[in-house]
Structures are given as C-alpha cells and as structure tokens.
Amino acid sequence: MSSQDNQDEMLRWVERVATFCVEEWALPPITGRILGLLMICEPPERSAGQIAETIQASRASLTSNMRFLTAIGLIRKVRVPGDRTAYYRIEDDAWHKVIQRKLDSLAAFGDIAEQGLALAGGEGARVERIRTAQRSLTWLRDIAARNPLKT
C-alpha cells in the first residue's frame, strides 16, 4: 500500500470517527475529526496547523474546538523542548473520561427521577414513564458499577 493510499485510508477512518461523534453525541464534525486524527496519528502529537491542514479545517473553527476538547480533558497541549510550537495529543485516559461522564450523568438523572416520582405521586401513567426511565438508567449504572473500566 502506498503512502498516499495509507493517508487516504486514515482520513476515511477519521471521517468515520467524526460521523460517530455527530450521530451519537451531537458534536460538531470537526470535533470528531480532531479526536479521530489524534487517535491514529504517529507520532501522537500534532500542531494546530498540522491538524487544520490534515482535516481541512479553518484555524478559527479548529481553535474553538481545540479549546473545548482541552477544557473537558480529552486532549492536552504539549511542548517539545527547543520548539516554540504547541502540539496537541489525545489524553491516554480520554475514553475513560467520556464513559465516566456518561455514568455520572446516569446517577444524576436517577436523582431527578426520584424527585419526579415524589412529585407525580404513587400511581398512573406519568409515574410509570418516570419509573421506566429510572429502571433503565439504574440498570446501566449498576452494570458499570459491577464492571469498572480499567485505565
């Protein structure tokens, strides 16, 4: 496989990551492209300029998305001694952080459901709708608690 074929294949994979992030998490496509690129690139660090060029993004759009991903702890800025350029890499535990946030949100919704049940009273369709949501989310939370992620 030629280097160009490998690059094209890599970019198709990056686009699949972006599509997943859009469809499953409602993130902008550029955010998914950044994550995908930083997962697959070698070496694992890329400058903002390199990222923008590879995923064909404007620097303005890239900058705001890089700030967002850095703020939520999925990527980090790194410096190379003797080089004034800032580089970015995906955090080693980025996906653990994503999943942990989702699990934490399940627990938070459990509290909201408890309040809803108290508000709705003891019986009826609205109570059952809240209980159904609560049971489903509690089930997921309990599975995760029994099978913690290893980092």
PESUL-V541498 format. One record per residue. RES is the residue in one letter. PHI is phi in whole degrees, 0 to 359 (NA if undefined). Layout:
BEGIN
res->(RES;RES)
phi->(PHI;PHI)
END
This chain:
BEGIN
res->(M;S;S;Q;D;N;Q;D;E;M;L;R;W;V;E;R;V;A;T;F;C;V;E;E;W;A;L;P;P;I;T;G;R;I;L;G;L;L;M;I;C;E;P;P;E;R;S;A;G;Q;I;A;E;T;I;Q;A;S;R;A;S;L;T;S;N;M;R;F;L;T;A;I;G;L;I;R;K;V;R;V;P;G;D;R;T;A;Y;Y;R;I;E;D;D;A;W;H;K;V;I;Q;R;K;L;D;S;L;A;A;F;G;D;I;A;E;Q;G;L;A;L;A;G;G;E;G;A;R;V;E;R;I;R;T;A;Q;R;S;L;T;W;L;R;D;I;A;A;R;N;P;L;K;T)
phi->(NA;288;297;294;298;296;297;298;296;299;293;295;294;303;293;295;298;299;299;301;297;292;287;267;238;57;273;297;305;298;297;295;295;299;299;300;298;290;283;256;287;222;294;286;256;220;282;301;297;296;296;301;295;294;265;56;243;288;297;297;295;297;301;293;288;295;299;299;295;290;298;269;82;271;230;220;274;231;244;252;307;83;241;278;283;272;244;234;216;285;293;300;254;304;286;298;298;300;293;297;298;296;295;298;292;296;297;297;291;302;295;297;297;302;296;296;296;296;290;282;94;272;217;112;297;293;296;295;298;291;298;299;298;298;298;297;290;294;301;297;299;292;299;296;294;282;231;296;289;261;248)
END
